[in-house]
Amino acid sequence: MSDCGCPTTADPELNKKLLKVFLEDDDVYSGEPLSNLPNFTVFRESHMKEAYDKANELSGLGVSEMIDVLSDLKNRHPSSTYGDYLSRIALFQHPETNNMTLPPPHQTIPRAFFSKDQLLTGPGENIPPDPQKTLVGRAVTLDPEHKLNWWREDLGLSEHHAHWHLYYAWYKPLKIERQGELFAYMHEQMLARYDFQRLGVGLPPVLPYGPGIHWDDPIPEGFNPKLEGFSFRASYMSIPASVTLGSQQILASVMETHKERISKAITINYFEDSNGNKVPMTMTKLGCTVESDAGSANKKLYGNLHNFGHVVIALINDPDERYGIKFGAMMEQITAARDPVFFRWHKFVDSIFEEYRESDHILPHTIHDLKMEGIEVDTVSTQCEPDKELDSKDLVDRLYTKMIEKKITVYVDKKEKNPLKSMLQYYPFNYHFTVRNKREEKASLVFRVFLAPIRYAEDLDARRRDFVEMDRFVADIDGGSEQTITRSSEDSSVTLPPTVTVQDIQDGKCGDSPYSPCGCGWPRNLLVPRGTSQGMWADLYVLVTDWKKDAANEDTYLSASVVFCGKRKSEYPDKKPMGFPFDRKFSKSKFPDLEKMVKDVPNSATKQIKIIFLENSD
């Protein structure tokens, strides 16, 4: 079985039966119906308690009975995000279904992805265009953030973020020992990729917004999600002094206090637990404390900073619930990344992690940390796979992207709908790494592949947060040999394997699929940044290190989507800090720029490549 995927021994017939949980049908259920949670949010502890209590109860039933109960909930409340969330965690927990392939949420709760107008048409009817295609110049002029609606509203981006938080829910015990570090790294990479895209459309890097950083200023960015069940936010609205979430009151001033306490803990290099004991500072402990999950050092002292930020922004239209206005997109993990302020909030959250990364408690990497004796990387290059659209173009060290109009099949009101979606697509390519092993014995090597936009007149330390991880994989090199390792971009351990659709499951295809049941993984179509029509220069960088030393244990390996999602029921496979070697500040005297680092570290290489967006490809 694939470590993070659907086992080849899976029962396709059982997988087909699971579709009843996610698609409305005409079956009549005679048992006691489940109650629905209106306005469900993962940021409300009482809601999470009810969901997990019910999931535990359901996972103790026979699989057929559990399917019937969840199917009835779907039939009674077809648009319920609570129903979808409950179903997925219950199926993950049930021993007979926890490895089954589940349909993507955009097909089963399309109202969280598409506007009401987009869901009105059925097969054969005139399909309205994606709103992103119809934005007029005035709208973009008034709000340049519209230039990246297509990226923020990408189906896979929303699903990746939601599934990561579903699998690593803050409410439940930690699944891996480095969960807090993974929380920090996954979001850091989202930000790096977002800034890469912003550079390509002429926008500046996203600015942080949170307690102590512009917290008292109005938010210039407005946002209209155009989704049923969510309210819009006008531009230049201010954070309320307090908001009410059920019976809980959240004060903006208290969030500032919690931020100050966390910063103090970073300075002194330890937290205090509820008994006053010192808890050593680590990236994992910091990540858990900021998210206030089960690994938090002290929830009472350090608060619930990350989650409450989402809540305060989401309730900006009706902070004390007096008007019954629906909350904003920031209240749901499946919709939050559509909102430009999501990235401003997470740039603030990442600034906390940067305080620690740049503190004196984390020493800069030395040449010894990076160097692997006897291993040299002579060259690195890329080559696009042949494609009729690229016949007259240079395929070496050039990456190409395009926008496509894709018809998406979704299910709503017991009908199949086919809205259009504008999506970025890249042309597949291969990496070529020429590696020399001067050792006598075979070397097991891990290739750490990154890409960063070229920002002139900036040193390596200033560029550190620009590097996006493209792949991480292991290959063996015979002793005393020089070999060229070829790696397809389609095999990246960053991205989610090809999505298995409802139709695939109905056709019994899930048994041979590497699709991750937890659904986590960077969307494949967004692996390569869009670039520009003139060509956007970027540094491709690879560092090769010793997998025998870096592997968590000798039986671990790197498989699909493991970089951001870890392994199911197993420790994170790579012992190096996540994002290594860009996980901390560099010594400017040792590593002033990328070229100097490559010169001093022979087991690394870099190449300038150009990313070209084919504007008229669609």
N, C-alpha and C positions, 0 to 999 in steps of 0.2 A: 504494500500500500504506500501511496505517496504520503510523506510525513505530514504535510499540511493540506492534503487533498482527500477526495472521495476515494475510498479503497476500491480496488478492482474487483473485490468480492462483494461489493454492495449489491443489494437486492433492487434491481430497477423497478420491480412492481411495487415494492414498498415505497420507493422514492416517488412514484407516480401518485400513490395514495396521499403522500404528504402535501400534494398540491391542493387538496381540499382545505387545508389550513389557510391557504393564501388566496384562493379564488372562490368567489361566490358560486353556490350551486342551489339546486332545488330540493336537496334532501331535507327532510324534517327531523329535527332532533327531539327526542321525547324526554330527555333528562333535564336536570336543573341547569338553567342557563347561567353563564358567567356574567358578572356585572362589568360594565365598561367604565373606564376612568376618563371622563371628559377633561379636556385641557391637560392631558397627561404630559409630564415633563420629567426627564431623568434628573433634573436639578432639585427636585422636591423629595426629601427623604421619605416622607410618608407614601408617596407614589412608588418609589423604588422598593420599599418594604412590602407593599401590597403585591407588586409584580413578582418579586422573588419568592415571597411566601406562596403565592399561587402557582408559580413555576415548580417549586419543590413538591407541592401537592400533586400537580399534574404529572410530573415525571415519575411518580410512584404508581401511576395507573398502567394498565395494559396499553400497548401502543395504539390499538384500534379505538379504545375508549377515549384516550387523550386526543387523537385526531378528530373524533366526533365532537368533543367539547370545544376544541379550538375552532373547528369548522363552523359550529353554531355561532361562536362569537364573531367570526368574520361575516356570516350572513346577516346577523343583527346589526353590526356596526362596521360596514365595509370600508369606511375611511379612517378607522381608528388607528392612530399611531401606537396607542397602548396595546391594541390587539396584535399588531405586527411585532412589537417589542416582546410582549409576553410569549408569543408563539415561538420566536427564535430562541429565547433563553430556555424555554421548556424543552424544545427539541434538542438543544445542545446538551441539556442535562439528562435526558432520557437515555438509558444504556443502549436501546435498540435504534435510536435515531441520531445519536451525536456525531456520526460520521457521514450523514446523508447530505446530499447536495440540495441547497435551498435556493429558490428562485430569487433573482435580484429585486430589491425593494422598488426600483423604478417601474417594474412591471406590475407589482401587486398593490402598492399604495401610490399610484401615479399622481395623486393630488398633492403630494409632497415634492413633486418634480416639475409638474406642468400646470399651466394656468387653466382655468375653467374653459376658456375658449378653445384651447388646444385639445381638450378632451371631449368636445361635442361631436366630432365626426367619427363615423364608422368606416368599415372596409368599402372601398369604391367611391366614397364621397370626396368632395373637394376638401383638401387638407389645408388649413390656414398655415401661413409661414411661421417659422420660429420668430418670436418678437425681436430677437437679437438681429435678425436680418432686416427688420423694418425700422430700426432706430433712425430717426431723422437727424440731420446735422445739428439742429438747434439743441436737441437733447444732449448730444455728445459735447457740444460747446459749453452748455450750462453745467454739465457734470461729466468731466472726462473719465470718471470711473466706469462709465458705460463701455469704454473701450475694451474692458476685460470681463464684461458680463458672461461671454461665452466660456471663459475659463472658470470663473467662480461657480457658474451654473452647470458645469460639466457633470453628467450623471455619475460617472465613476468617482469623481472627487468627493461628491456628497456621500456616496456609499462607503468609500474608504474611511472617511472620518467617522461616520456613524458606526460602522462595524468595528473599528478599532476600539471605540469607547464602549460598545456593547460587549465585546469580548473581554476587555480590561475595565470592566465597570468599577467606578470609584466606590460603589456601595458594598462590593463583595471582597472577600480575602484576596490578597495578591496572587496572581497566577504564576509569575516568575519573580526571581529574586532581584531583578534589575528593572522592575516595572516603572518606577519613577524616572529612571534614566531614559527608558524607551519613550515615555510620555514626553519628555523634554526633546528628545532627538526627532521623533516623528513630526512634532509641530515645528521644530526648527527647520526641518527640511521642507515642510509646506511653505514656510515663509521665504526660504531661499529660492524656491521655484517660483513663487509669486513675484518676488522682486526681479527675477530673471525675465519673466513675462512683461513686467512693467517697463523695464528698460527697453524691451523690444517695441513697445508702442509709445515710447516717449514720455513715460511717467516716472517720477522720482521714486526711490525706495519708500515703502510704506513707513509711516511714522508711528511710534508707540503711543498708546492711549490707555492710561490707567492711573491708579492712586499715586500721586506724586509726580506724574508726567501728563500735563495737560488735563488733569482730572477735573479742574474747575472751569475749563473752557468748553464752549459749545462744540458739538461734533459737526464739522462741516459736511461730512458725507451723509446724505439722506439715503433711504433705500425703500423701494417698493417691491416686495417679493412677488406680487401678482399671483399669489397662491391662496387657494381657499382655506380659510381658518387662521390666517396670519394678517396682522396689521402692518401698515407702512410706518416709516419714521421720516419725518420732514427733516430737511437740512438745518443745521445750526440749533438743534435741540440740546439742552443741558441735562446732565445726569441729576436725577432728583436726590434730595438729601436722604430720603429713605424710601424703600419700597416694601410692599406687603406680599408675601408669598404664603398663602394659606394663613396659618396662625403665626407665622414667623415674620419678624420685621428685620430688614437688612439696612444698616446705616452706612452710607458712603464714608463717613468719618471713621467708623470702626474699621472699614476695609483699609483705610490709610494707616491706621494703627497696626493692623496685622502685617501690612507691607513693611513698615518700619521695623517690626520685631523680627521679621525674616531677614531683612538686610543686616540687622545687628547680629543675628545668628551666623550669617556668612562672615562677618568681620571677625567674630571671636572663634569661628570654626566649630561651633557646636550648637545644638538645640537644647532646650530643657524639656524633659518629659513631665507628666502630671505630678510626679513625686519630687520634682526639682533635680533629678539626676541629669548629668550631661549625656547627650546623645551625639556622637561624632558626626560631623557634616560629611555627607557624600552626595554625589549627584542623584543617586536613587532616593536617598532620604529627603533631599530638597524637592525633587519632583513629586514625591508622594505627599509632602507637606503642602506644597503649593496647590495640588489638586484636592487635598484633603481626603485621600483615599484611606484604605485600611492600614497603610504604612506610615501615616502622618506621625510626626514626632509628638505632637500635642495639639489636637484640634481646637481645644478651648483657648489656648494661648496664641496660636498662629492662624486660626480661623479657616475659612473655606474660600480662599481668595479667587482661584480660577473659576469655580462654579458660580459664585455670587456675582462675578463680573458679567457672565452671560446673563444672569437673571436681571440685574440692575439695568442693563442696556435693553433687554427684551421688554421690560415693563415701563419703559420711558414714557409711553403714551398714557398710561393709567396706573401710576405707581401705588395707589392705595385701593385699587379695584372699585372705585366708586361709580364708574361708568360702564363697566362690563366690556371694555374694549379688549379684543383678542391680543395676545402677546405677539411680539415680533419674532422674526426668524431665528434670532440668537437663542431662543428658548429650547430649540430642538437641535440635537446633534446632526440630524439628517438634513437640516436646512441652514444651519448656522454659517457655513462657509460660503453661502451665496451672498452674504452681506459684507460689503467692504470693511465695516468696522470689526468684523471677526478677526481680520488680519492685523488691524491696529491693536486690538486687545491682546492678541497672541504675541505681537511684537513687544508689548509691555511685559507679558509673562516671560518671554524669552530674555528680556533685559535682566530679569532676576537671575536666570541661569547664567547670563553673561557676567553678572557681578561675581559669581562663584568661579567661572572659568578664568576670569582675569584677575582673580585674587592671588595674593602671595602664597596661599595654601596649595595651589596647583602649580607645580613647577613647569616651565616651558619644556617642550620636547627637545632632547639633544640629538645629535647625529647618531649616537649609540641607540637611542630609542627606535630610530627609523631604519638603520642600516642592517642588512643581512649579508654577512661575509660569504663570498663565493658565488653570489648571485648578481647578475647584471641584466638590466633591461636595455637593450640596444635601441629599439625603435618601438613606437606605437603609432598606429594609423587606423583610419576607418575606410570602409568601402561600401557604398550602397549596393544593394542587390539590384540586378537588372530589372528595369521597368520601362514599359513603352512610353510613359510620360517623362522619363529621364534619358531618353535615347541620345539626345544631343548635348547632354550635360556632363560635366566632370563628376565622376562618382567617387574619387579618392579625396579623403579629408574634406568632404562636403556632405552635410546632412540636409535633407529636404523635408519640408512640412507643407501641408495644405489644409484648407477647411473643406469639409464635406457636409452635404445635407443628407442626413440619415433618417429613414423612416423607422420609428421605434414602435414596437408592438407592446401595448399595455392592455390591462384588463380592468374595466370599471363598469358597474351596474350590469354585471353578467354579460358584457359585450366586449368585443375586441376593438380597440381604438388604435389609430396609427398617426400620432402627432409627429411632426418633423423636428429635428434637432440639428443645430449647427455645431459641429464638433471638429476639433483639431485632430489631424492624423499625420503620423510621420511615415516616411518610407523606410522599411527595414534595412538594416545595414549590418556589417560584420566588423568587429574589432580584430586587429592583427597585432600581436605582441611578440616581438622577437626577444627571446630570453636565453641567456647563456648560464649554464650551471658548471662552475669550475670545481665543484666538489666531486669526490669519487662516488658518493652514494646518491641515489635518487632523492630528489627534493619534492616535498609536497608543499605547494605554494598557494597562498591566497592572494588573488588579484583584487585590489581596491581601486575602483575606477570612478573618477569624479569629472565634473564639467563645471566651468565657471566663466561668466562673461568677462571679457577683458576690459578693465577700467584703467585707463592710462594714468600714470603718475601716482599709483597707489601701491604701497608695499604689501608684502604677503600677509602681514598681520591684519591690515585693513581689509584685505580680501577674504579673510578666513571664512566668514559667514556666507560668502557668495557660492561656495562650492556645493553643488548638488551631487548626491551619490547616484551614479548610473547603474552600477552593478557591483557585486561582490561574489566571487566564485573561486573554486579550488581546482588546480590542475597539477599534474605530476610532470616533472622534468627529469629525464635520465641523467645520471652522473656523467660529467665530462662531455656534455653535448650542448649544442645550440639548437633550439627549436622555435618554431613560430606557432604560437597558440592562436587559434581562430575561435572567436566567440560571437554568437549571434545576439543582436540586440533583443530579439524575441525571447531569449532565455534568461533575461535579467532577473535576479533575485530580489529586485526592488518592486517589480510590478506584479499585479495579480494575473494569474493565468487567464486565458480566454474565458469570458463569462458564459456560463451555462444558462440558457434561457428556459422559460416555461416549455417552449416547444421541444427543446432538447430533452428535457426530463420526460415529457410525454412520449418522445420517441425512444426512450430507454438508453440515452447516450451517457448518462451520468456515471456509469460504472467504469468507463475508460478515461474519465476526466481528471485533470490535476487541479480542478477548481477547489479553492479553499472553502470548507464549510463555514468558516467564520466570516468569509467575504472580505477580509482585510487585504490590502495591497494597493500600491499606487496604480492609478488607472493606466493601462498600457498605452492608450492613445496620447497621453500627456508625458510620456517618458522624455521626449525631446522638446525643449522650449521652442516656441513658434519661430523665433528669429525675425528677420526683416526681408523685404523683397530685394534689397541691395546686398544682403548678406551680413550677418552679425558674427563677428569674430569671438571665439571662445577658446579657452585653454582646456584641452583634454589632458588629464593627469592620471597616471597609474602608479601605485606603490605596491610592490610585491613583498610579502612577509612570510615567515615560516608558519605554516598551518599546524605543524606538530606542536608548536609552542602556543599558538593562538587559539586552537580549538578547545572548547570547554571540556570535552573528553574525546577520546580517540574514535568513538562511534558517531560523533556528530558530523553533519555536513550542511552545506548551504543549498537550500531549495527555494522554490518559487515563493516570492513575497516575504521571505524570512527577515529581510533587513529591517522593515518597519513593523513587522507583525510577530516576530519571534516564532517559536515552535510550540505546537499544541502539546501540553502535558510534558514539557521538557524545558530545561534551562536555555537561556539565550546561547546560541552555539559559539559565538566569538568572544573571547575573553578581553580583547582590546576594547578601549573606550569607544562607545558608539560615535561614529564620525571620524575616527582616527585616520589621518593625523591632524585633522582640522578641529579637534575637540577642545582645544585650549589655545592660549596666545603663544606666539612664536617669539623666540629671542631675536631681536632685530640684528644683533651682531652676527648671529649664526645663520639665520635665514631671512635676509633682507627682501628676497624676492623668490619667485618660483624657480627661475633658472639657476640661482645659486643653490637652492635646496636639491635640485636634480643633479647638479654637478657634484655635490658632496655626498649624495646618497645614490650610488650606482644602481641599486635595485629599484629605481624609479625612473620615469620618463614622462615627457610632456610633448604635446604637439598642438600647434594652433590650427583650429579647424573653423570652417565657416558654416553657419546655419542659415539656410535660404528658404524663405517662405514663398511658395508659388501662389501668388494672389489670384490668378485666374484659372486655377486648376479645376474648380467646380463649375 
